[in-house]
Amino acid sequence: MRHHFRCANQQKELQIRKKIRIVYFSVIVVMVFSATMVFCFSRRAFAHELYQVHRDAREEGMGGAYISVVNDAESLWFNPAGIARDTGTYWTIATIRAGASDPSELQDLQNLQSQSSFNSTLQKLYGKPMWADVGEKSPYADADSAFIMPGLAFSYFMDGDSSILIDNPVDPTLDLNYIEDKGFALGTGFSFGNVLQFGVAGKYIMRTGVRQAFGADTIANILNGGSTSTIFNSLNNTGTGISLDAGANLILPGQMHPVFSFVWKNIGNTDFKPDTGSAAAPPSDPAELEAGGALRFDLPGMTILPAFEVDYMNDSTVQLGQKLHAGVELSLPLIALRAGLDQGYFSYGCGFNLGIIRIDAASWGEEMGGAQGQMESQRYLVEVSLRMGFSGAHSGSADDSSDSGNWESYFDTGGDGRFVRR
């Protein structure tokens, strides 16, 4: 009898080892393929601003390495497979975000639209990147409310993203990016054998704005008495579109809880149909392939979460340095500290758990020049959230923790008091 059980256990161990070898071999193949894709598609590339309308302070603090970490309603934007990692029911009552490269520059944006102050503001902003994470028409343009439960997430959102770069005084160019998005997001996620997670998310987006470069002739016309409406009327371009994202997480066995993730954003490109009366359609969002990974180290009183990510794997116009992201999060009781490298620039951030109120902040650099490392736009983002929820059993993957199973703050603590974001 004991011999029979011994043989059965040995066969079971052999099957488990075989599965582990298959999984690890698959990961190696995928990583080699990803690296080859990045190398091939990065040749003859040049640096430029990579537009991102929806941002998260935790993501930016970790250098943008987030797709293998996210496991809450933010999965609707970063990796829909993260919905499958949620095991409780949570309601983000409200999240408000505000960010800028320099708060005083918000007034410069207003002055640039005035005929009387256009020239002086133009001279002031030459070679000085300007960015804001709020919309011009609404002071609450970057906010959302979301609900997530096992396998399902929903959100109503209002996002804003604005940037201006005026370069080359001899032959000036004004690069204008202004986007306001409003709409609904719905996603679902599934787990298969605690090894593979898959999710999809769709969004109905009502977009206002423009991404366009205005050359020396347009600027000269305004300086000679022409109207600034030549440029800024395009801010009123409106339209609607539907986006679709898909993501997958591969969870490997081990004490470090390794997770590898793959995301396809804006499948088939996200184009917008112009509204009646709009001079043109607002700018579209191209398809994007991303890959990343994360580990989790549980230590007494703390958790360390390192992560990496490669973005724009399918875009040959993006330099390799802009595609790479790496970051780490140190979770302590009531506070989380973050740092990373985003497009070759240092990023840092922190989060504070005040019960149902959560405050996150981050600073990072964004490449704006024509070559990697040429022109950094230093940016700052503050995020305040009001969230509550009912937590269930954790899924055992990176960035999960044990929960109490009672109604409590959306941001739980682990069994030893560590600060953990759900």
LUMVO-816795 format. One line per field, with one value per residue (C-alpha): residue number from 1; residue in three letters; x negated, y, z. Coordinates in Angstrom, 1 decimal, always signed. Example, Ala and Ser with C-alpha at 12.3 -4.5 7.8 and 13.67 -1.06 7.14 Angstrom:
2
i c(1,2)
aa c(ALA,SER)
u c(-12.3,-13.7)
v c(-4.5,-1.1)
w c(+7.8,+7.1)
***
This chain:
422
i c(1,2,3,4,5,6,7,8,9,10,11,12,13,14,15,16,17,18,19,20,21,22,23,24,25,26,27,28,29,30,31,32,33,34,35,36,37,38,39,40,41,42,43,44,45,46,47,48,49,50,51,52,53,54,55,56,57,58,59,60,61,62,63,64,65,66,67,68,69,70,71,72,73,74,75,76,77,78,79,80,81,82,83,84,85,86,87,88,89,90,91,92,93,94,95,96,97,98,99,100,101,102,103,104,105,106,107,108,109,110,111,112,113,114,115,116,117,118,119,120,121,122,123,124,125,126,127,128,129,130,131,132,133,134,135,136,137,138,139,140,141,142,143,144,145,146,147,148,149,150,151,152,153,154,155,156,157,158,159,160,161,162,163,164,165,166,167,168,169,170,171,172,173,174,175,176,177,178,179,180,181,182,183,184,185,186,187,188,189,190,191,192,193,194,195,196,197,198,199,200,201,202,203,204,205,206,207,208,209,210,211,212,213,214,215,216,217,218,219,220,221,222,223,224,225,226,227,228,229,230,231,232,233,234,235,236,237,238,239,240,241,242,243,244,245,246,247,248,249,250,251,252,253,254,255,256,257,258,259,260,261,262,263,264,265,266,267,268,269,270,271,272,273,274,275,276,277,278,279,280,281,282,283,284,285,286,287,288,289,290,291,292,293,294,295,296,297,298,299,300,301,302,303,304,305,306,307,308,309,310,311,312,313,314,315,316,317,318,319,320,321,322,323,324,325,326,327,328,329,330,331,332,333,334,335,336,337,338,339,340,341,342,343,344,345,346,347,348,349,350,351,352,353,354,355,356,357,358,359,360,361,362,363,364,365,366,367,368,369,370,371,372,373,374,375,376,377,378,379,380,381,382,383,384,385,386,387,388,389,390,391,392,393,394,395,396,397,398,399,400,401,402,403,404,405,406,407,408,409,410,411,412,413,414,415,416,417,418,419,420,421,422)
aa c(MET,ARG,HIS,HIS,PHE,ARG,CYS,ALA,ASN,GLN,GLN,LYS,GLU,LEU,GLN,ILE,ARG,LYS,LYS,ILE,ARG,ILE,VAL,TYR,PHE,SER,VAL,ILE,VAL,VAL,MET,VAL,PHE,SER,ALA,THR,MET,VAL,PHE,CYS,PHE,SER,ARG,ARG,ALA,PHE,ALA,HIS,GLU,LEU,TYR,GLN,VAL,HIS,ARG,ASP,ALA,ARG,GLU,GLU,GLY,MET,GLY,GLY,ALA,TYR,ILE,SER,VAL,VAL,ASN,ASP,ALA,GLU,SER,LEU,TRP,PHE,ASN,PRO,ALA,GLY,ILE,ALA,ARG,ASP,THR,GLY,THR,TYR,TRP,THR,ILE,ALA,THR,ILE,ARG,ALA,GLY,ALA,SER,ASP,PRO,SER,GLU,LEU,GLN,ASP,LEU,GLN,ASN,LEU,GLN,SER,GLN,SER,SER,PHE,ASN,SER,THR,LEU,GLN,LYS,LEU,TYR,GLY,LYS,PRO,MET,TRP,ALA,ASP,VAL,GLY,GLU,LYS,SER,PRO,TYR,ALA,ASP,ALA,ASP,SER,ALA,PHE,ILE,MET,PRO,GLY,LEU,ALA,PHE,SER,TYR,PHE,MET,ASP,GLY,ASP,SER,SER,ILE,LEU,ILE,ASP,ASN,PRO,VAL,ASP,PRO,THR,LEU,ASP,LEU,ASN,TYR,ILE,GLU,ASP,LYS,GLY,PHE,ALA,LEU,GLY,THR,GLY,PHE,SER,PHE,GLY,ASN,VAL,LEU,GLN,PHE,GLY,VAL,ALA,GLY,LYS,TYR,ILE,MET,ARG,THR,GLY,VAL,ARG,GLN,ALA,PHE,GLY,ALA,ASP,THR,ILE,ALA,ASN,ILE,LEU,ASN,GLY,GLY,SER,THR,SER,THR,ILE,PHE,ASN,SER,LEU,ASN,ASN,THR,GLY,THR,GLY,ILE,SER,LEU,ASP,ALA,GLY,ALA,ASN,LEU,ILE,LEU,PRO,GLY,GLN,MET,HIS,PRO,VAL,PHE,SER,PHE,VAL,TRP,LYS,ASN,ILE,GLY,ASN,THR,ASP,PHE,LYS,PRO,ASP,THR,GLY,SER,ALA,ALA,ALA,PRO,PRO,SER,ASP,PRO,ALA,GLU,LEU,GLU,ALA,GLY,GLY,ALA,LEU,ARG,PHE,ASP,LEU,PRO,GLY,MET,THR,ILE,LEU,PRO,ALA,PHE,GLU,VAL,ASP,TYR,MET,ASN,ASP,SER,THR,VAL,GLN,LEU,GLY,GLN,LYS,LEU,HIS,ALA,GLY,VAL,GLU,LEU,SER,LEU,PRO,LEU,ILE,ALA,LEU,ARG,ALA,GLY,LEU,ASP,GLN,GLY,TYR,PHE,SER,TYR,GLY,CYS,GLY,PHE,ASN,LEU,GLY,ILE,ILE,ARG,ILE,ASP,ALA,ALA,SER,TRP,GLY,GLU,GLU,MET,GLY,GLY,ALA,GLN,GLY,GLN,MET,GLU,SER,GLN,ARG,TYR,LEU,VAL,GLU,VAL,SER,LEU,ARG,MET,GLY,PHE,SER,GLY,ALA,HIS,SER,GLY,SER,ALA,ASP,ASP,SER,SER,ASP,SER,GLY,ASN,TRP,GLU,SER,TYR,PHE,ASP,THR,GLY,GLY,ASP,GLY,ARG,PHE,VAL,ARG,ARG)
u c(+0.0,-2.8,-4.6,-1.5,-1.2,-4.9,-4.6,-1.5,-3.3,-6.3,-4.2,-2.4,-5.8,-7.0,-3.8,-4.2,-7.9,-7.0,-4.4,-6.9,-9.5,-6.9,-5.9,-9.5,-10.3,-7.3,-8.4,-11.9,-10.5,-8.2,-11.0,-13.4,-10.6,-9.8,-13.4,-13.7,-10.6,-11.9,-15.3,-13.8,-11.1,-13.4,-15.8,-15.8,-13.6,-13.6,-12.5,-9.2,-6.5,-4.5,-1.0,+0.9,+4.3,+5.1,+2.4,+2.1,-0.2,-1.3,-2.2,-4.2,-6.0,-7.2,-8.6,-5.6,-6.3,-2.7,-1.0,-2.2,-1.3,+2.2,+5.0,+7.8,+10.1,+7.1,+6.8,+9.4,+6.6,+3.4,+4.0,+7.5,+6.1,+5.7,+9.5,+9.1,+6.7,+9.4,+11.3,+13.5,+16.1,+14.9,+16.3,+14.1,+16.5,+14.2,+10.7,+9.4,+6.0,+4.2,+0.7,-1.5,-5.1,-4.9,-1.5,-2.4,-2.4,+1.4,+1.7,-0.8,+1.6,+4.3,+2.0,+0.9,+4.5,+4.7,+3.6,+2.2,+0.0,-0.8,-4.3,-5.5,-4.3,-5.8,-9.3,-8.9,-8.1,-10.7,-12.4,-10.4,-8.0,-4.7,-2.3,+0.8,+3.0,+6.2,+8.4,+8.8,+12.6,+13.2,+11.1,+12.3,+11.4,+9.3,+11.5,+13.3,+15.6,+15.2,+16.7,+14.9,+16.0,+14.6,+14.4,+16.0,+15.1,+16.8,+15.9,+17.1,+14.1,+13.1,+9.4,+7.4,+3.9,+2.3,-1.2,-2.9,-6.4,-7.6,-11.0,-13.6,-13.3,-14.8,-12.2,-9.6,-7.2,-4.4,-3.6,-0.1,+1.5,+4.8,+7.2,+10.3,+11.9,+15.2,+16.9,+17.5,+15.2,+16.3,+14.0,+14.0,+11.3,+10.9,+8.5,+7.5,+6.0,+4.3,+1.6,+3.1,+5.3,+7.0,+9.1,+10.7,+11.9,+13.8,+14.4,+16.9,+15.0,+16.3,+13.1,+12.4,+9.0,+6.1,+2.6,+0.9,-2.3,-1.9,-4.8,-6.6,-4.1,-1.1,-3.1,-4.3,-0.7,+0.4,-2.6,-1.6,+1.9,+3.6,+6.0,+4.8,+8.0,+6.0,+4.4,+6.7,+10.0,+8.8,+9.3,+13.0,+12.7,+15.1,+15.9,+16.8,+14.9,+14.8,+11.5,+10.8,+7.9,+6.8,+4.3,+2.9,+1.0,-1.2,-1.7,-4.6,-5.1,-7.7,-8.3,-8.9,-5.4,-6.6,-4.1,-4.6,-2.1,-1.2,+1.2,+2.6,+4.0,+6.3,+6.8,+7.1,+6.4,+9.0,+10.4,+13.0,+16.0,+16.4,+19.5,+21.9,+20.5,+17.0,+14.4,+12.4,+12.2,+10.1,+6.8,+6.9,+4.9,+2.7,+2.5,-0.2,-1.9,-3.3,-5.1,-6.3,-6.9,-6.9,-8.1,-7.0,-9.2,-7.3,-9.5,-8.6,-6.7,-7.2,-6.7,-9.1,-7.6,-10.0,-8.7,-9.8,-7.9,-8.5,-6.0,-5.4,-6.9,-5.2,-6.2,-9.4,-9.2,-9.9,-13.5,-14.4,-15.2,-11.6,-10.2,-11.8,-10.4,-11.5,-10.4,-10.1,-7.6,-8.3,-5.1,-5.2,-2.5,-0.3,-2.8,-4.3,-7.5,-8.2,-11.1,-11.9,-13.3,-10.9,-12.3,-15.7,-14.6,-14.3,-10.9,-9.7,-6.5,-4.7,-1.2,+0.5,+3.4,+5.8,+8.6,+11.1,+9.1,+5.9,+3.3,+0.7,-1.9,-4.6,-7.2,-8.8,-10.5,-9.1,-11.2,-10.1,-13.2,-14.2,-16.8,-16.8,-18.0,-17.8,-14.8,-13.2,-9.8,-9.7,-6.1,-4.3,-1.0,+1.2,+4.1,+6.8,+9.1,+12.2,+12.7,+14.5,+15.0,+15.5,+12.3,+12.2,+9.4,+6.3,+5.2,+1.6,+0.0,-2.2,-0.8,+1.9,+2.2,+4.4,+7.6,+10.0,+13.2,+15.0,+16.3,+13.2,+11.0,+10.3,+6.6,+6.1,+3.1,+1.6,+1.7,-1.4,-0.1,-1.8,-0.3,+1.1,+3.1,+5.9)
v c(+0.0,+2.4,+1.5,+2.3,+5.8,+6.4,+5.7,+7.9,+10.8,+10.3,+10.4,+13.5,+15.2,+14.4,+15.8,+19.0,+19.3,+18.8,+21.5,+23.9,+23.2,+23.8,+27.1,+28.3,+27.3,+29.2,+32.3,+32.1,+31.8,+34.8,+36.9,+36.2,+37.0,+40.2,+41.3,+40.5,+42.5,+45.5,+45.4,+45.1,+47.7,+50.2,+50.6,+54.0,+55.4,+58.9,+60.3,+62.2,+62.7,+59.5,+60.6,+59.1,+60.5,+58.4,+58.3,+56.8,+58.2,+54.7,+53.8,+57.0,+56.6,+53.1,+54.4,+53.2,+49.5,+48.7,+46.1,+43.2,+45.0,+46.5,+44.5,+47.0,+49.1,+50.7,+47.4,+48.9,+51.1,+49.3,+45.5,+44.0,+40.7,+42.5,+42.3,+38.5,+39.1,+40.9,+38.8,+41.3,+43.9,+47.5,+50.9,+53.9,+56.6,+59.3,+59.7,+63.2,+63.8,+67.0,+67.3,+69.8,+70.4,+73.8,+75.1,+78.7,+77.5,+77.0,+80.8,+80.8,+78.5,+81.1,+83.9,+82.1,+82.2,+85.9,+88.1,+90.8,+88.4,+85.8,+87.2,+87.7,+84.3,+82.7,+84.1,+82.9,+79.3,+78.7,+75.4,+75.0,+72.0,+72.6,+69.9,+69.6,+66.7,+68.7,+69.9,+73.6,+73.6,+71.8,+72.0,+68.5,+67.0,+64.3,+62.2,+58.9,+56.7,+52.9,+49.6,+46.2,+42.8,+39.3,+39.1,+42.5,+46.2,+49.4,+53.0,+56.5,+58.7,+62.2,+62.5,+65.4,+65.8,+69.0,+69.8,+72.4,+72.6,+75.6,+74.9,+76.5,+80.4,+80.7,+78.4,+78.0,+75.1,+74.9,+71.2,+71.3,+68.4,+68.9,+66.1,+65.8,+62.4,+61.5,+58.1,+54.7,+51.6,+48.0,+45.0,+41.4,+39.0,+35.2,+32.8,+29.4,+27.0,+29.8,+29.9,+32.1,+35.2,+36.8,+40.0,+42.3,+45.9,+48.3,+52.0,+54.4,+57.7,+61.2,+63.1,+66.8,+68.1,+68.1,+66.8,+68.9,+70.8,+74.4,+75.7,+79.0,+80.3,+80.0,+81.6,+84.4,+85.1,+85.5,+87.8,+89.9,+90.5,+87.2,+85.5,+82.9,+81.0,+79.6,+77.4,+77.2,+76.6,+73.1,+72.6,+72.3,+69.2,+66.6,+63.0,+59.6,+56.3,+52.8,+51.2,+47.6,+46.3,+42.7,+41.4,+38.2,+37.3,+34.2,+33.3,+31.0,+29.0,+30.1,+32.0,+35.3,+35.1,+35.9,+37.3,+37.9,+40.1,+40.9,+43.6,+44.7,+48.2,+49.9,+46.8,+47.8,+51.5,+53.7,+56.2,+58.8,+59.8,+63.6,+65.1,+67.1,+70.7,+69.7,+70.9,+67.7,+64.5,+64.5,+62.5,+58.7,+56.3,+53.7,+50.1,+49.3,+46.0,+45.8,+43.1,+43.1,+41.2,+41.6,+39.8,+40.0,+39.6,+39.3,+40.3,+40.9,+44.2,+45.0,+43.9,+44.7,+44.7,+45.1,+45.3,+46.0,+46.8,+47.3,+49.5,+50.3,+47.0,+47.3,+51.0,+51.5,+55.3,+55.0,+54.8,+51.8,+53.9,+55.3,+51.8,+50.6,+51.1,+49.7,+50.4,+49.1,+49.6,+49.3,+48.7,+49.6,+50.1,+53.0,+54.1,+53.0,+54.3,+54.0,+54.7,+53.8,+54.6,+56.0,+56.5,+56.8,+59.4,+58.9,+58.7,+58.6,+58.6,+57.6,+56.7,+57.3,+55.2,+57.2,+54.7,+55.2,+58.2,+57.5,+60.1,+59.3,+61.5,+61.0,+62.8,+61.6,+62.8,+62.6,+62.8,+65.8,+66.2,+64.9,+62.5,+60.3,+62.3,+65.7,+67.4,+66.3,+67.5,+67.0,+66.3,+66.1,+64.3,+64.2,+61.8,+61.6,+58.7,+57.8,+54.0,+51.3,+47.6,+44.1,+42.0,+38.3,+35.7,+36.8,+35.1,+34.5,+36.5,+39.5,+42.5,+40.5,+40.2,+38.4,+40.2,+40.3,+39.6,+42.6,+46.0,+48.2,+50.6,+49.8,+49.9,+47.0,+46.0,+42.5,+40.3,+41.9,+45.5,+46.2,+48.8,+47.1,+48.5,+46.4)
w c(+0.0,+1.0,-2.2,-4.2,-2.6,-3.1,-6.8,-7.1,-5.4,-7.6,-10.8,-9.5,-8.8,-12.3,-13.8,-11.8,-12.8,-16.4,-16.3,-14.6,-17.3,-20.1,-18.4,-18.0,-21.6,-22.8,-20.9,-22.3,-25.8,-25.3,-23.7,-26.6,-29.1,-27.3,-27.2,-31.0,-31.7,-29.7,-31.5,-35.0,-34.6,-32.9,-35.8,-37.5,-34.7,-33.3,-30.0,-29.6,-27.0,-26.3,-25.6,-22.7,-21.8,-18.7,-16.0,-12.6,-9.8,-8.8,-12.3,-12.9,-9.5,-10.6,-13.9,-15.9,-15.2,-14.3,-16.5,-14.3,-11.1,-11.6,-10.0,-9.4,-11.6,-13.2,-15.1,-17.5,-18.9,-18.3,-18.4,-18.5,-17.2,-13.8,-13.4,-12.9,-10.0,-8.0,-5.5,-3.7,-4.4,-4.4,-5.3,-6.1,-5.1,-6.7,-7.9,-8.6,-10.4,-11.1,-12.6,-14.4,-15.3,-13.7,-12.3,-13.4,-17.0,-17.0,-17.2,-20.1,-22.0,-21.6,-22.6,-25.7,-27.0,-26.7,-29.7,-27.5,-25.4,-28.1,-29.0,-25.5,-24.4,-27.5,-26.6,-23.0,-24.0,-26.6,-25.8,-22.6,-22.6,-21.0,-19.8,-17.7,-16.7,-16.6,-19.4,-20.3,-20.3,-17.0,-13.8,-13.0,-16.4,-14.8,-12.5,-12.5,-10.5,-10.8,-9.5,-9.6,-8.5,-9.3,-13.1,-13.9,-13.8,-14.8,-14.8,-15.8,-16.5,-17.5,-18.5,-19.7,-21.3,-22.6,-23.8,-25.9,-27.2,-29.1,-30.7,-32.9,-32.8,-36.3,-38.0,-35.2,-34.8,-32.2,-31.3,-29.7,-27.9,-26.2,-25.3,-23.2,-22.9,-21.3,-21.4,-20.0,-19.6,-19.1,-18.8,-17.7,-16.7,-16.2,-14.6,-16.0,-13.5,-11.4,-14.1,-16.9,-16.6,-19.5,-19.8,-22.3,-21.8,-24.1,-23.8,-25.3,-25.6,-26.3,-27.3,-27.8,-29.0,-31.4,-31.8,-34.5,-35.4,-36.6,-38.6,-39.1,-41.7,-39.3,-36.4,-38.7,-39.8,-36.2,-35.3,-38.3,-37.0,-37.8,-35.3,-32.9,-33.7,-36.7,-34.1,-31.1,-32.9,-33.4,-29.7,-30.4,-32.7,-31.2,-32.0,-30.6,-30.7,-29.3,-28.1,-27.3,-25.2,-24.3,-21.8,-20.3,-17.2,-16.9,-13.2,-12.4,-9.2,-6.8,-3.6,-5.5,-7.2,-10.7,-13.2,-16.9,-18.8,-22.4,-23.5,-26.8,-26.5,-29.1,-31.1,-34.8,-33.8,-32.0,-34.5,-33.8,-35.9,-36.0,-34.4,-36.5,-36.8,-35.9,-38.3,-38.1,-36.1,-32.9,-33.1,-33.0,-30.8,-32.5,-31.6,-29.1,-27.9,-24.4,-22.4,-18.8,-15.6,-11.8,-8.7,-5.0,-2.0,+1.3,+4.3,+7.9,+8.0,+4.3,+0.7,-2.2,-5.6,-8.6,-12.1,-15.7,-18.9,-22.7,-24.5,-28.2,-29.3,-32.7,-33.4,-35.4,-34.8,-31.1,-29.8,-27.7,-24.7,-24.7,-24.8,-21.6,-18.1,-14.7,-11.2,-7.6,-4.8,-1.1,+0.9,+4.6,+7.2,+6.0,+3.3,+0.0,-1.5,-5.2,-7.7,-11.2,-14.6,-17.2,-20.8,-19.2,-16.7,-12.9,-11.4,-7.8,-5.8,-2.6,-1.4,+2.0,+3.3,+5.4,+5.7,+2.9,+1.7,-0.3,-1.5,-4.1,-5.7,-8.4,-10.4,-13.6,-16.8,-20.3,-23.5,-25.7,-27.9,-31.3,-29.7,-26.6,-23.6,-25.4,-23.7,-20.5,-19.4,-15.6,-14.5,-11.2,-10.4,-7.3,-6.9,-4.2,-4.0,-1.9,-2.0,-0.1,-0.6,+0.6,+0.3,-0.3,-0.5,-2.3,-5.6,-4.6,-7.4,-7.4,-5.4,-3.6,+0.1,+2.7,+3.5,+6.5,+4.5,+6.1,+4.7,+4.9,+3.1,-0.6,+0.4,+2.7,+4.8,+4.8,+7.8,+9.3,+8.7,+5.4,+3.2,+0.1,-2.7,-3.9)
***
